[in-house]
Amino acid sequence: TRAWSASLTWIVTGEEKSPESRITPDSEWGGVELELRMSGAAVGDEMEDVGVTTAGEARGLRSLTFGANWWVTKTIRISANVVREDYDDDIVFGGGRTEDSLTGFLGRFQIDF
């Protein structure tokens, strides 16, 4: 299996942020952070050698996520993400439906103590 990942963030409102930490908003309107994440993975044919079958599943994918975080306060964050996944092979769903890509929307409200 081979996989990779890359991410980039930009704090639009200019606050400081260390990796894996929170933003402390400088204004009463909060802080805004934009995110872009890209990743990919591929599974080799060796999976079948150990008895794992991948019928109806893709062996490789690429994912692109765009997100925005609104830090209302240091402990309250509202997030929205759009995720696009593209598969090397069709994914088989119930009823015979197949797809070679999916798009999803994620939202989160977080209170951190």
C-alpha positions in Angstrom: 0.0 0.0 0.0 1.2 3.5 -0.8 -0.3 6.7 0.4 0.4 10.4 0.5 -1.1 13.5 2.0 -0.5 17.2 1.9 -2.3 20.1 3.6 -2.2 23.9 3.5 -4.0 26.4 5.7 -4.3 30.2 5.6 -5.6 32.3 8.4 -7.4 35.0 6.4 -7.9 37.3 9.5 -4.2 37.3 10.3 -4.1 35.6 13.8 -1.1 33.5 14.9 -1.5 29.7 15.1 1.0 26.9 15.9 0.5 23.5 14.3 -2.3 21.5 16.1 -3.4 24.5 18.2 -6.4 26.8 18.3 -6.7 30.3 16.9 -7.4 33.1 19.4 -9.5 35.7 17.5 -8.2 39.2 17.5 -11.6 40.8 16.8 -15.2 40.4 18.1 -16.1 38.8 14.7 -13.7 35.9 15.3 -11.0 34.4 13.1 -11.3 32.7 9.7 -9.1 29.9 8.5 -9.2 28.3 5.0 -7.9 24.8 4.4 -6.9 22.7 1.4 -6.1 19.0 1.8 -5.0 16.5 -0.9 -4.3 12.8 -0.4 -4.1 9.6 -2.3 -3.7 5.9 -1.8 -3.1 2.8 -3.9 -3.3 -0.9 -3.0 -1.2 -3.3 -5.0 -2.1 -6.7 -6.4 -0.3 -8.3 -3.5 -3.5 -8.0 -1.4 -5.0 -11.0 -3.3 -1.9 -13.0 -2.4 -2.9 -12.9 1.3 -6.6 -13.8 0.6 -8.1 -10.3 0.5 -10.4 -9.7 -2.4 -11.3 -6.3 -3.7 -14.2 -7.1 -6.0 -16.4 -4.1 -6.5 -13.9 -1.8 -4.7 -11.3 0.5 -6.1 -7.6 -0.1 -5.5 -6.7 3.6 -5.7 -8.1 7.0 -4.9 -7.4 10.6 -4.7 -9.1 13.0 -2.4 -9.4 16.8 -2.4 -10.9 18.7 0.5 -11.6 22.4 0.8 -12.7 23.7 4.2 -13.3 26.9 6.1 -13.2 27.3 9.9 -14.8 30.2 11.7 -13.2 30.5 15.2 -16.0 32.4 17.0 -13.8 32.3 20.2 -10.8 30.3 21.2 -13.0 27.5 22.3 -15.8 27.6 19.7 -15.3 26.6 16.1 -17.8 26.2 13.2 -16.4 24.3 10.2 -17.6 23.5 6.7 -15.9 21.1 4.2 -16.4 20.0 0.7 -14.8 16.6 -0.1 -14.2 15.2 -3.6 -13.0 11.6 -4.0 -12.0 10.1 -7.3 -11.5 6.3 -7.6 -9.3 4.4 -10.1 -12.1 1.8 -10.5 -15.9 1.9 -10.1 -17.3 1.4 -6.6 -20.3 -0.9 -6.6 -23.2 0.0 -4.4 -26.5 -1.9 -3.7 -28.9 -2.2 -6.6 -26.1 -2.4 -9.1 -25.3 1.3 -9.0 -21.6 2.2 -9.6 -19.7 5.4 -9.2 -16.1 6.4 -10.0 -16.3 9.5 -7.8 -18.2 10.9 -4.8 -18.6 14.4 -3.4 -19.6 15.1 0.2 -20.4 18.1 2.4 -19.4 18.1 6.1 -20.3 20.5 8.8 -19.2 20.7 12.4 -19.9 22.8 15.5 -17.3 22.3 18.2 -17.0 23.5 21.7 -13.6 22.7 23.3 -13.0 22.9 27.0 
